Amino acid sequence: MLSLVLMGVAGLLMGGAFSLRGQEFPRWVWIAFLALAGLALLAAYLFTLPGD
C-alpha cells in the first residue's frame, strides 16, 4: 500500500516539475522536483521487494 502512495507522490512531483518548467522557474527548482520524484519511485520499488 505504501508503494502505491509513493508512486502517486512521484507522479505529483513529476507533474509539478513539468509545470514549473513551463512557468520559467529556475532550472534547479524543477530539477530538484524530478530528483525527488525519482527517489520516490526508487523507494516504492524497494518497498515491493520481499524481505527476510
Residue frames relative to the residue before (quaternion, step in Angstrom):
aa qw qx qy qz dx dy dz
M 1.0000 0.0000 0.0000 0.0000 0.00 0.00 0.00
L 0.6503 0.5187 -0.3207 0.4531 3.56 0.97 -0.82
S 0.6203 0.5453 -0.3550 0.4380 3.58 1.05 -0.66
L 0.6286 0.5227 -0.3405 0.4645 3.60 1.06 -0.65
V 0.6325 0.5193 -0.3262 0.4731 3.57 1.02 -0.77
L 0.6706 0.4950 -0.3021 0.4627 3.57 0.93 -0.87
M 0.6355 0.5088 -0.3376 0.4725 3.60 1.04 -0.66
G 0.6296 0.5213 -0.3301 0.4721 3.58 1.07 -0.67
V 0.6391 0.5113 -0.3174 0.4789 3.56 1.00 -0.83
A 0.6384 0.5207 -0.3291 0.4616 3.58 0.99 -0.79
G 0.6426 0.5203 -0.3227 0.4607 3.57 0.98 -0.77
L 0.6548 0.5007 -0.3122 0.4723 3.57 0.96 -0.83
L 0.6556 0.5082 -0.3140 0.4619 3.58 0.99 -0.81
M 0.6507 0.5022 -0.3222 0.4696 3.58 0.98 -0.77
G 0.6456 0.5085 -0.3198 0.4716 3.58 0.97 -0.79
G 0.6466 0.5142 -0.3093 0.4710 3.55 1.03 -0.79
A 0.6367 0.5325 -0.3298 0.4499 3.56 1.01 -0.79
F 0.6900 0.4609 -0.2916 0.4759 3.59 0.88 -0.88
S 0.6165 0.5302 -0.3426 0.4705 3.58 1.11 -0.61
L 0.6662 0.4917 -0.3014 0.4728 3.59 0.92 -0.87
R 0.6158 0.5445 -0.3458 0.4525 3.55 1.07 -0.70
G 0.6818 0.4862 -0.2854 0.4662 3.56 1.00 -0.80
Q 0.6920 0.4651 -0.2723 0.4803 3.58 1.18 -0.49
E 0.5078 -0.6962 0.3919 0.3224 3.57 1.27 0.38
F 0.2554 0.7418 -0.5685 0.2476 3.58 0.95 0.84
P 0.6506 -0.4938 0.3709 0.4420 3.61 -1.19 0.29
R 0.6213 -0.5964 0.3734 0.3448 3.52 -1.08 0.80
W 0.6551 0.5379 -0.3348 0.4116 3.61 0.92 -0.81
V 0.6028 0.5748 -0.3660 0.4151 3.60 1.10 -0.59
W 0.7470 0.3841 -0.2507 0.4812 3.59 0.72 -0.97
I 0.5785 0.5411 -0.3903 0.4693 3.61 1.16 -0.37
A 0.6248 0.5260 -0.3343 0.4704 3.60 1.06 -0.72
F 0.6366 0.5164 -0.3288 0.4690 3.60 1.01 -0.77
L 0.6595 0.4952 -0.3114 0.4722 3.60 0.96 -0.81
A 0.6338 0.5224 -0.3323 0.4637 3.59 1.02 -0.76
L 0.6575 0.4934 -0.3119 0.4764 3.60 0.96 -0.81
A 0.6232 0.5255 -0.3401 0.4688 3.59 1.04 -0.71
G 0.6492 0.5124 -0.3142 0.4661 3.58 0.98 -0.79
L 0.6562 0.4988 -0.3093 0.4743 3.56 0.99 -0.78
A 0.6270 0.5229 -0.3365 0.4692 3.59 1.06 -0.70
L 0.6512 0.4971 -0.3187 0.4768 3.60 1.00 -0.75
L 0.6314 0.5223 -0.3294 0.4690 3.57 1.02 -0.75
A 0.6554 0.4999 -0.3098 0.4740 3.58 0.95 -0.85
A 0.6334 0.5241 -0.3354 0.4601 3.60 0.99 -0.78
Y 0.6487 0.5018 -0.3187 0.4751 3.58 0.99 -0.79
L 0.6729 0.5012 -0.3121 0.4455 3.58 0.88 -0.87
F 0.6333 0.5215 -0.3374 0.4617 3.61 1.11 -0.57
T 0.6591 0.5083 -0.3260 0.4483 3.61 1.14 -0.41
L 0.5437 0.6201 -0.4093 0.3902 3.59 1.21 -0.29
P 0.4918 -0.6599 0.4673 0.3230 3.60 -0.99 0.72
G 0.3001 -0.7570 0.5570 0.1630 3.53 -1.03 0.81
D 0.6326 -0.5366 0.3937 0.3962 3.56 -1.26 0.11
